[in-house]
């Protein structure tokens, strides 16, 4: 089994701070992520249940981008693999991966908060 990706690569947000962005910007980005991702889980779950590939792919693609932009590598990778399975029509595999997304998001969010808000 290949090595797991890190939960968080803090360099993306740290680079923003190093370039002069204030901590308030990072807090705002975290807040936007917290508002964006959880509703997508419900939409994705509904789309998967209805075999609505277009909606499912759109939701998981948006998750992949949002998570990746925050340096949440492991969760973004999981979303990307889910998207790949959906695009290939491998619904059963996609559903299994999609079930793991909320847990991966919670793990990632905890790492993000510990690195940037509790420090």
Secondary structure, DSSP 4 states (H G I P E B T S, - for coil): -PPPPPS--THHHHHHHHTT--HHHHHHHHHHHHHHHHHHHHHHHHHHHTT-HHHHHHHHHHHHHHHHHTT-HHHHHHHHHHHHHHHTT-HHHHHHHHHHHHHHHHHHHHHHHHHHT--
